[in-house]
Amino acid sequence: MFAWMANLFNKETIPSDPMKYLIVGLGNIGSEYEGTRHNIGFDVVNYLAKDAGISWVQNTHGDLSEVKHKGRTLILLKPSTYMNLSGKAVKYWMEKHKIQPENLLVIVDDLHLDIGKMRLRDKGSDGGHNGLKDIQDKFGHNNYVRLRMGIGKDFHSGQQVNYVLGKWKNHETDDVEKMIIKASEAVKNFVTIGLKLTMDGLNR
């Protein structure tokens, strides 16, 4: 399934750890973006780190936190490159930690899903999302695992930017919190029982 990424790694000279995963939450850095729809990816990895009692460390191209779960190592990443340069951070840390291609998971907001809905996919288009577009540009393909988080599309024509960069409404917060918790469980399932079984359980 992931033969297309073989050129990123020479397995004979760069050994990789099949029990190590890179979990990327997409978002924008800065306090002004906290709690916005576009930062739902940050919110999920923040929840995973907080739940494990692990702090964040500022590093090259992003903040990192390392979580252990059932023998697996989860490298959590919040790119500091801003959304439209997310691929730079993802590629850097995949190579730095020698992450196997199939052990990458990107968490991203999605306008095409209602709030509370999620979809796990092993490939797909960028859907107009600047973060996914840059990852695709850096890798040269769109075949990587992503968890799409529904943020809805309750906005008028021409208001998309304001909507995605806007804060959640009060009546949405309960559904958002539940979605974040459910997403964190999906991440843990992905690293333990694998992509297919996690997709079957989450996407049905």
C-alpha positions in Angstrom: 0.0 0.0 0.0 2.8 2.4 0.8 5.4 1.4 -1.8 5.0 5.0 -3.3 7.0 6.4 -0.3 9.9 4.0 -0.6 12.0 6.8 -2.1 11.8 8.8 1.1 13.8 6.2 3.0 16.6 3.8 2.2 15.8 1.0 4.6 19.2 -0.6 4.2 21.0 2.5 5.5 18.3 4.2 7.7 16.8 1.7 10.1 13.3 2.6 11.2 11.3 1.6 14.3 7.9 0.0 13.4 6.7 0.9 16.9 7.2 4.6 16.5 4.5 6.9 15.0 4.3 10.5 14.0 1.0 12.0 14.9 0.6 15.5 13.4 -2.1 18.0 14.4 -2.5 20.8 11.9 -3.2 24.3 13.1 -1.8 27.8 13.3 0.5 28.9 16.1 -0.3 31.9 18.3 -2.8 32.7 21.0 -5.2 34.4 18.6 -5.8 31.0 16.9 -6.5 29.0 20.1 -10.0 27.5 20.2 -10.6 28.1 16.5 -12.1 25.6 14.1 -8.9 25.5 12.0 -6.9 24.4 15.0 -8.9 21.2 15.8 -5.8 19.2 14.9 -3.8 21.0 17.6 -6.6 20.4 20.1 -6.5 16.6 19.5 -2.7 16.3 20.0 -2.9 18.7 23.0 -5.5 16.3 24.5 -3.3 13.3 24.0 -0.3 15.0 25.6 -2.4 16.3 28.6 -4.1 12.9 29.1 -0.6 11.3 29.3 0.7 14.0 31.6 3.4 14.9 29.1 4.5 18.5 28.3 5.5 20.1 25.0 9.0 21.1 23.9 9.7 23.8 21.3 11.9 22.4 18.6 12.7 22.8 14.9 9.6 23.6 12.8 7.2 22.8 15.7 6.4 21.8 19.2 6.8 18.1 20.1 5.6 15.8 22.8 6.4 12.1 23.2 3.8 9.7 24.5 4.0 6.0 25.2 1.0 3.8 24.6 1.0 0.0 24.8 4.6 -0.4 23.7 4.3 2.2 21.0 6.0 5.6 20.9 3.8 8.5 19.6 5.7 11.5 18.5 3.1 14.3 18.7 3.8 17.3 16.5 2.3 20.8 16.2 4.0 22.5 13.3 5.1 26.0 13.9 5.5 26.8 10.2 1.9 28.0 9.9 -0.7 26.0 8.0 0.5 26.6 4.5 4.0 25.2 5.2 2.9 22.2 7.3 4.6 19.8 4.9 8.1 21.2 5.7 7.6 20.2 9.4 6.1 16.9 8.7 8.8 15.8 6.3 11.6 17.0 8.6 10.3 15.1 11.6 9.6 11.9 9.7 13.2 11.8 8.5 14.5 12.9 11.9 12.8 10.1 13.8 13.0 7.6 10.9 9.2 7.1 10.9 7.9 4.5 8.6 5.6 6.0 5.9 2.6 4.0 7.1 3.1 5.3 10.6 2.3 8.9 9.8 -1.2 10.2 10.8 -2.3 13.8 10.1 -5.2 15.3 11.9 -7.0 18.0 10.1 -10.2 20.1 10.1 -12.8 19.4 7.3 -15.6 21.7 6.1 -17.3 18.9 4.3 -18.2 17.1 7.5 -20.7 18.1 10.1 -19.4 19.0 13.6 -18.8 15.8 15.5 -18.3 13.7 12.4 -14.9 12.2 11.6 -13.4 10.1 8.8 -10.2 8.2 8.7 -8.6 7.8 5.3 -5.4 6.3 3.9 -5.4 8.8 1.0 -7.4 11.5 -0.7 -7.3 15.0 -2.2 -6.4 18.1 -0.2 -10.0 19.3 -0.5 -8.7 22.9 -0.7 -6.9 22.6 2.7 -3.6 24.5 2.6 -2.0 22.2 5.2 -2.8 19.0 3.3 -1.8 20.7 0.0 1.7 21.5 1.3 2.2 18.0 2.6 1.2 16.7 -0.8 3.6 19.1 -2.5 6.5 18.1 -0.2 5.8 14.3 -0.6 4.8 14.4 -4.3 1.6 12.5 -3.7 -1.5 12.5 -1.5 -1.3 8.9 -0.2 -0.9 9.3 3.6 -3.2 8.6 6.5 -5.3 11.5 7.7 -8.1 11.9 10.3 -10.6 14.4 9.0 -12.5 16.3 11.8 -15.8 17.9 11.0 -16.2 21.6 11.6 -19.3 22.1 9.5 -19.9 24.9 7.0 -22.4 27.2 8.5 -21.2 30.4 6.7 -22.3 32.6 3.8 -20.6 32.9 0.5 -17.2 34.7 0.9 -17.1 34.1 4.6 -15.1 30.8 4.6 -11.9 32.3 6.0 -13.6 34.1 8.8 -15.5 30.9 9.6 -12.6 28.5 9.8 -10.5 31.0 11.8 -13.5 31.8 14.1 -14.1 30.4 17.6 -16.5 27.7 18.3 -20.0 28.8 19.3 -21.3 28.0 22.8 -23.8 25.4 21.6 -21.1 23.6 19.6 -18.5 23.1 22.4 -20.0 19.9 23.9 -20.0 18.1 20.5 -16.4 19.4 19.8 -15.1 18.1 23.2 -16.7 14.7 22.5 -15.2 14.7 19.0 -11.7 15.5 20.4 -11.9 12.6 22.9 -13.2 10.2 20.3 -10.4 11.3 17.9 -7.7 10.7 20.6 -9.1 7.1 21.0 -8.9 6.7 17.2 -5.3 7.7 17.3 -4.6 5.1 20.0 -6.5 2.4 18.0 -4.5 3.3 14.9 -1.2 2.6 16.5 -2.3 -0.6 18.2 -4.9 -2.4 16.1 -4.0 -0.8 12.8 -5.5 1.4 10.1 -8.2 -1.0 8.6 -9.8 -2.0 11.9 -9.7 1.6 13.1 -11.3 2.8 9.9 -14.0 0.1 10.1 -14.9 1.2 13.6 -14.8 5.0 13.1 -16.2 5.4 9.6 -19.2 3.2 9.9 
